[in-house]
Amino acid sequence: MAVTADPVAAPSSRPGLTAGVTVGLLLTMIALAWRAPHPQWGGLAAMTVFYAGTYLLGTWATTHHQDGSFTDMVLAGRRLGVGIGVFTMTATWVDGGYVNGTAEQTWSSGLLSVQAPWCYALSLFIGGWWFAPLMRRHRYTTLLDPFAQRFGHRAAACLYVPALAGEVFWTAAILTALGTTFGIILDLDFTGSIVLSAAVVTIYTVTGGLWAVAITDVAQLVVLIGGLWIVVPFVAAGVGGFPQAWTAYQSRAATLPAVNWWAWGDTAALLTFGGIPWHVYFQRVLAARDEQTARRLSVLAGLVCLVAAVPPALLGILASGADWSAAGAGVPAPAHVLPYLLRHFTPPLVAALGLGAVSAAVMSSVDASILSASSMAAWNVYRPLVRPGAPAAELARVVRRLVVIVAIAATLLAVRVQSIYALWVLCSDLVYCILFPQLVLTLFDPRATRLGSYAGMAVSFILRVGAGEPLLGLPALWPLPLDSAGTPTMPVKTVAMLAGLVTMATVSRMTARRCPPVALGPLEP
């Protein structure tokens, strides 16, 4: 299963191309501003510098760290240390949805509903302690490798479908959040902002692979956390101080409906355990120098994720004290509360800094996601099923082409589809309901078999889709107990996940003679 890491020519430094891209960024920003009714020139200048700096840093990483091999392209040559590893893993998880969503949920539903920060941190702790060392010890290349080793390449290809869907729709959802933030703060065109951001990310990801992604993640995480902490005191001053906002927040929280603890626990389990079987996570684990490094960077990244959630949570509390009418704005939709705060309660340059923080969060996740989906497609679908025995140089070229294709698909979805969030929710469900039980038994149950794997996939999929999804207009195929808001009072996602796990374990044991289990083992270097 191992592929010799034939080096291919590393992308050379192209001063003409770099200068052209930089000038192109400037002209594109000017063109977007020209179409805006009230352009914010200071903010536009700051964002142009940020985007150009991100691109230049990515190309620098390409010429100084990459040797051009396939392993270097998708795993940074397995040389990722704790320092850069913590930055890139944290930056991947702390995306635009994480930042905007934390502020939104704090303001609209209260701190009790803000589950993503602590659930993602717990996910990284669990993944780092039990899953990461084993995956790194076996020298896998992608998340799908243990499935391919134990159940065959076709089973791995089947599991690639929910993995790919999750990555593409996640990317589209956070690009949509970025376009909305650009539009509100800088009066820029929604579509143009999305396309520009996706183009910058795609260019440096294509040329530099994981090294470019990891190095730019360092700068993006600094901008993200630093920018948001700088914004907080300006917003506090704009809304009349934190004590007043806290009082207003408590009054607002007292009027919120009672918590549906079944739904709350179901979502917490989805975010915690469903946050493990993503290749954006395991790509960094497998790129680590050794298994101990993989464990350390997971645990430390979990801690930094908690720290990164504090500023947006504070901004959500401060939004409770905002006098929107006095600021000349109507009460925003919950999803727009963060950009509204930046637009109406901070000076223009501070708002641009906050926008830079959101942009950094989005770009650091988009680059990781499109590289992750492309790596799995090249390694676990193209190599075994389309071109068996393809040399590493060819695989590196395939990854670059797939990065462009995945980026275009996600960008088109972000621009054209209005229900990105709903699609992302369903795909996130499928990652939890299908991939998580498969990963657990593949790694830790030596009696798991291919037929058991297929049976578990089918049961999880049928139960989850059959439970219905109001966001997508999917009706429930069987009656479920509902509360007054129409939310199930049973953990339907966790039930589907556990049913798939039990089915896979049971069928594996029933079919062991017909389909003997294959042992899990390390791959060749």
N, C-alpha and C positions, 0 to 999 in steps of 0.2 A: 504493500500500500504506500510505501514511502516513495517519494520522487526526489531524484537528485536535484539539488538547487543549482542548476546551471545558471551562471551569471549572464545577464544580458546587459547590453550597454546601458549604463546609468544615464538618465537624462542629463544632458550637459547644460551648463549655464548658458542661457541665451539672453544677453543684455537687450537685444532688440525686442524680443518677445516680452520681456519684463517691462521695458519702457512702454511698449505698445499697450499692454494690459493696464498699466497705471494710468496712462493718458485716457484710455477707454473708460476707466472707472470715473475719472473726472468729468469727461464729456457726458457720460450717462447720468451722473448726478445732476449736472447742469440741465440736461434735457428733462429729467423728471421734475426739477424745480420750475422749469419754464412752463410746464403744464399745470403747476399747482396754483390755486387762487391766491394763497398767502404764504409764499415760501419762507422758510426760516433759514436764512443764509448761514448764520453761525453754526447751527446744528448740522446743516448740510456739509459745511467744511469739516467739522469734527468727524462726521461719519465717513467722509471721503478719505480722510487721513487714517481712520481706523481700518477701513476695508483695504486700502492700499498697503498698510502695514501688515495686515494679516496675510495678504497674498505674498508680499516680499519675504515674510518670515517662513511661510510654507515652502517657497522656492529655495530659500537658503538651506532649510532642513534637507531638501532633496539633494543638493550638491555636496553637503558636508557630512551626511549620515548614511545615505543609501548607496549600496553597491550594485543595485539593479537586479538582484536575484528575486525569484518568486517569494522565497521565505522573507526576504527583506521587505518586499512590497506589502505583504499581508500580515507579517508578524514582527516587523522591525528586527529581523535576524535573531529573534529571541534574546535580545540584549537589553530589554526594558528594565530599568532599575526602579527602586522604590520611589525616588523623588519624582521623576517625570511620570511614572506609572500612576501615582496617587492623583496627580493633576489631571491626566487624561481620563482616568476612570471617573473621577468626580465630575469633570466637565461634561462627560457623556451623559451622566444621569441627570445633572442639573440643567435641564433644557428650558426653552421658553415656556412650555406648559407648566413646568415645575415652578418657575418664578411667577408667571401670571396667575397660575392656578392657585398657588398658596395665598397670594393677595386676595384673589377672588373669593375663595372659600372662607377665609378668615372674615371678610367683610359681609358676605351674604349668608353664611351658615354657621359661623363661629369656629373657634379654635378646635373644638372637638371633632369637627368634620375635616380638619386638615390632616389627612392620614399619610399623604405621599412622603413627606420628609422622614418621619420615623419608620415607616414601612420600608422605604428604599434603603435606609441605613441598616435596618434589621436584615433585609435581603442581602446586602453586601456582607454583613457579619456571617450569616449562615452560609452563603456561597463561599466566602473566604475560608471558613473553618472546615467545611466538609467536602465541597465540590471542587474548589480551585486546586488544592494540592494534588488530588487524584488525576484531574484532567492534565495538569502540567507534567506530572510524573510519567504519564503515558505518552507524552510528546505528540498530542493530537494537533491538528492544524485548524480544525473548526469544531464548533459545537456538534455538528452532525457526524463526526468521525466515529464515536463509540457506537452510534446506531448502525452505521455502515459496517463496522467490524463485527457486530453481533447478529444483525438481522439482514444484512445485505444492502447493496447500493439503492435498490428500488424502494426499500422501506425508508432509507435516509432521504431519498428524493421526495417521497410522500410527506415526510415531516418538514421538508424545506418549504412547502406551500404555506402553512401557517406562519413559519418563521419569516418568509419573504413578505407576506401580507402585513404582518406586524411592523416590519421595518419601513415599508413603503408608506403605509398610512400614518405611522408615527411621524415620519419625515414630513409628509404633507400637512399634518395637523400643526406642527410647530412652525412650518413656513407660513401657514395661514395666520398664526398668532403674530409672527413678525410683520407680515404685511399690514395687519390691522394696527399694530403699534406705530409703524412708520406713518401710516395715513393719519392717525389721530395727532401725533406729536409734530410732525413736519409737514403735514398737508401734502404728502406725496401720493402718487398713484399706487394703488394696492398691487396691481399686477406687476408693474415695473419694479417695485421694491422686492417682490418675491423672486422674480427672474434674476435680478441683479445679485441678490444674496446667494441664490443657488448657483449661479455661474461662478462667482468667486470661489465658493467651496469646492465646486467640481474641478476647477482648473488645478488648484494645488493638491487635491486628493489624487487626481489622475497622474500628475507628475511625480508626487512624492510618496504616495501610499501611507502606511501607518506612521512612518517617521514624521512626515509633514503634518499629519493629523495630531500626533502626540505633542510635537513642539508648539504648534499653534494653540493647542489646548492649554498649555501653560500660560501663555499671554491672555487667552480668552477668560480663563478662570480668575486671573488677577483682576482684569477689567470688570468681570461680572460681580465678584464679591466686593471689591473696592468701590466700584461705581454705586452699587446699591447702598452701601453703608454711608457714602457721602450724601446720597439723595435723602436719606431718612430725616436728618435734622432740618433740612429745607422744607420738607413737607410738613413736619411737626410745627414749624414756625408759621407756615401758611394756613394751617387749620386751627390755630389758636393754642397749641401746646398739647403735649401728650396726656396730662391729667384730664383735660376736658374731653379729649378723644376717648380715653379709657372709660370715662363715665358714660359717654354716649354709646360706646361699644357694649357695656354691660346692660344698658337699657335695651339696646337692640337685641342682644342675646336672650334676654328674658322673654321676648315675644316670639322666639323661634319655636316651631313645632317640636313635639317630642321625638327623640331619636329612635329610629327603627334599628334596634340592635342587631337583628338578623342581617339586614342589608349592610349595616356598618361593619359587622364582623366578616361578612362575605367579601366586601371590598378590601378590608385590611388583609385578609388571606390572599386575595388576588394580587395585591400590590407587593406583598412580602414574598410569597413563593413563586408567583408569576413573574417576578422581577429577576429570577435566577436564570431560566433557560433562554437567554438572549445572547446572540453571538457578539453583540457590541460589548457585552461584559466579558465573555470568554476569550474574545480576541486579545484583550489586554492580559488576561490570565495566562494564555498560551504564549504571549510575547515576553513574559517575565523571564528573568535569567534562570530562576529555579523555582521549585515548589514553595519554598519558604518565602521568597520574594512575592510570589502570587498571593499567598495568604496575607502577608503584611499589607500589601497595597490595597487589598480588598477591605480589610478592617479599618485602615486609616482613611480610605475614601469614604467609608460609611460615617465616620466622625465628621469629616469635612462637609458631607451632605447635610448633616444636621446644622452646622454653622451657617451654611449657605441659605438655609430656610428662614433664619431669624429676620433679616431685613425685609423680605416680602411679607412676612407675617406681621411685622410692625407696621408696614405700610397699609395692610388690610385693616388693622386696628385704627390707624390714623384716619382712614377713609370714613369711619363712623362719625368723626367729628367735623367732616368737611361740610361747608355751606355751599352746595353746588350752585344754587341760584345766585348767590352773591358773587360767585366767581364767573358768572356769565355762561354757565353750562347747565344743561339738564342733568338729572340723575342718570348716571351711566348704567348700561347693562352690566351685570356682574363680571362678565368676561373682559370688559373694557375699563375696570376700575383703576388698574395700575397706570395705563397710558393717560387716563383722564387726570389722575393725580399729578403726573409729571407735566402734563400740558398746562394745567390751570393753577397749580400751587407751587411751582418752582420757576426760577429764572430760565430763559431759553437755553443757555449753555449747560445748566444743571440738568434740564430735561434731556438735552442731547447726550449727556453722560449716562443718564438712566437708560436711554434708548440704546446706547452702546453696550450697556450691561445686558439688556435683553437680546441684542444682536449677537453678542458673544455667547450667550447661553444657547441660542438657536444654532449658530454656526458650528459650535463645538459638538453638538449632537448630530446635526445633519451629516457632517463629514464622516463621523464614525458609523452612522447608520448605512449610508450608501456603500461605504467600503465593506462593511460587514455582509450585507446582502450579496454584493458582487463576489466576495471571497468564497462564500458558501456555494454560489452558483458555479463558479469555475472549478472548485475543488471536488464538490460532492455531486454535481450533475454533469457538467461538461466533460470532466476528466474521465469518470468511469463509464458514463452512458453514451456520450457523443463521440469523444476522441480518446479511447483507451490508449494509454501509453504516451499521451501528449507530453512533450518536453516542458521543463519549467519555464523556458523562455516564452513558449507559446501561451502557457497559463498566465504569465504576467501580462502579456498583451491582451488576453481575454478579460482579465480583471479590469484593466483600464477601460476597455470598451464597455464593459458592463456597468462600471461606475457612471459613465455618461448616460447609458440607457436608464438605469435606476433613478438617477437624478432628474432626468427629463420626465419620467413617469410620475415621480412624486411632485414635481413642479406643476405639471399639467393638472394633477388632482387638486393641488392647493389652489390653483387659479380657477378651475372649472366646477369643482364639486362643492356643493354647499353643506353637505353632511359629513365632512371629514371627521369631526369629533365622534359622530356616531359610528362611523366605520372603524375608527381607531379603537373605540371601546370594544366592539365585537372582536376585532383581531387580537386585542390584548386579552380578551376572555379566552380565545382559542389557544393562545400561548400558554396560559395558565391551565386550562382544562385538558389540553392534549399534550403539549410538550413537557410540562413539569412531571406528571406521573411517568411518562416514558423515560425521562432522564433519570429519575430516581431509581427505577427498577433496572434500567440498563447498566447503571454504575454500581448498584449495591445488591442486586438479586442475581446470583450466578445461575439460577434456574429459568430466567426469562428467555423466551423463545420468539422467533419471528412471527409465528401464528398468534401468539399471545399479544405481541405488539400490535398487529393489525386489528385484532379484536378490541383491544383497549382504545385504539384510535377511533374506531367506529362508534363504540358506546359513548365515549366522551363527546364526540361531535353531535351525535343524535340527541343526547340528553340536553346539551347546551342550546342547540338551535331549536329543539322542540320546546324549550322553556319560553321561547319568544324573546323579542327585543323591541320594546316600544320605540326606541330611537330610530330603528330601521323599519318600523312598521311590520315586523314579523309577529304574527299571532302565536299565542301559546297553543300547543297541540294537546295539552291536557290541563285540567283546572289546577290552579295554584292558589294558596291562601294569600290574600292581598290586604294591605292596610288601607286607610282612607285616601292616601295619595296614589294608590294603584301599584305600590311597590311590594314585591313578594315578601312574605314574612317567613321565608325559609331561605337558606343560603344555596341558591340554585347553582351557582358557579362551582362552589366547593363540592356540592353533591355530584356534579358531573365529573369533576376531577377525581374524586375518591372512587366513583363507580368505574372510571376508566382504569385506575390503578388496581382495584380489586379484580376487575375482569382480566387485565393483562396477567396478573399473577396466577389467577385460577386457570385460565386457558393454557398458559405456559406449562403448568404442571399436568394438565389433562392431555396435552399433545406432545409431551416430552419424547415419547418413543418415535412418533412420526416425524417430529421436527426437533432433533436434539439441540440443546443449547450450545452456543459457541462462547468460549471463555473470553473475558476481557483481558487485554494485555497491552504492553507498551509497543509502540510502533518503532520501526528502525529509525535511527538518527537521520 
